[in-house]
Amino acid sequence: MSEEMLTLEKFEEASEIVKEVTLETKLIYSEYLSSLTGNKVYLKPENMQFTGAYKVRGAYYKSSTLTDAEKAKGVITASAGNHAQGVAYAAKCKNMKATIVMPTTTPLIKVNRTKNFGADVVLYGDVYDEACEKAYELAEKEGYTFIHPFDDLTVATGQGTIAMEIIKELPLVDVILVPIGGGGLACGVSTLAKLLKPNIKVIGVEPANAACMKASLAEGHVVTLDSVDTIADGTAVKTPGSKIFPYIQQNLDDIITVEDEDLIVSFLDMVENHKMVVENSGLLTVAALKQLNVAGKKIVSILSGGNMDVITMSSVVQQGLIFRNRIFTVSVLLPDKPGELQRVAGVIADENGNVIKLEHNQFVTTNRKSAVELRITIEAFGTEHKSQILSMLEKNGYRPKVTRTII
């Protein structure tokens, strides 16, 4: 393990320094998630930070350790968004020039917010790893100090200050769930949590199609995935950090992987039950709750960020409603004669279904007197209600076929 140890003294120093730029993100008890899981679930809402994510902690602490000469030359990093804003904001606070290399696929809101903090933005590559190579190249050429988004022990120390706050506020916490992209947050949180409370369980959560840390732990060394494919863009990393890896091996108790579909419905849960916007990467720890085989425990889910563009948000909400069977589309065949549309609408209304879209196709068959197709998009309360509506349509002779829903 590196000589540059993550010590309690360094974590305490970092905790005081990051207070200069962080907002107090007190734990939120979730009645909804607690009742679903049989545990006492608390949320650590880092999505409420000024920059929209926890990343400002590590970036600011790292900036505070730079020499005057390093500050004068400026800093550079690569990031899919949240670390970018963290470094840009830290640089603004320290009066440093900042250059951020972002993948070309980065949501526009993250690009613009980074620019608004005064940083120069370079768009390069399709994924983080390609942007990172470009940032190293520019650092070498221009003499900038590179601030790695996760594979830096000083940055990880700053991120770990979250654990200090959690344990101070909830000393009897049993489990902390932490999202993993490259592993910096998990490294800092798990290391400090174990220093403060050796019996605590710290569990990492990764997207199923970007589980680079799980793969690396299985092999016993850092491995690179061939590809990553997840809506959790902030954690879409092919290669975890090698400097932080030994700390992960020592301090992380387990890793849970989460499918994108579970992130989508978790977004809906957060919006409806907590009135909070949490980005897909930040929802990993919420989606993972149902995979925990424990009961009666005090669990903290770290919500790592809330930077999501509105177009993505609207798409996720729609998909969530469809996955939860609160919106669905059925196709029925009707005789082409007056009153039939009113009759089928009446059946749906009697079951308290809400029709939100109708498509009437008279050309489904050459024999129009025989049948026309009606595609109906219906709002329901959930799976059971959807089944009741379909059952009643069946009883009335409509033979409903559930089809793909496009709103």
Protein Blocks (a to p, Z undefined) as FASTA:
>chain_A
ZZbdcdfklmmmmmmmmmmmpccddddddfklmmmnopacddddfklpmnopaklmmmmm
mmmmpcfklmmnopcdddfklmmmmmmmmmmmnopacdddddfklcfklmmmmmmnopac
ddedjbfklmmmmmmmmmmmnopacddfklcfklmmmmmmmmmmmmmmmmmbfbdcdddf
klmmmmmmmmmmmmmmmmbccdddddfklcfklmmmmnopacddfbdcdfblmlmcfbdc
fklmmmmmmmmgbdcdddfklmmmmmmmmmmmnopacdfklmmmmmmmmmpccehiacdd
ddfbfcdcfklmmmmmmmmmmmnopaccddddddddehklmmmmmmmmmnopacfbdcdd
fklpfblmlpccdddddddfbjklmmmmmmmmmmnonopadddddZZ
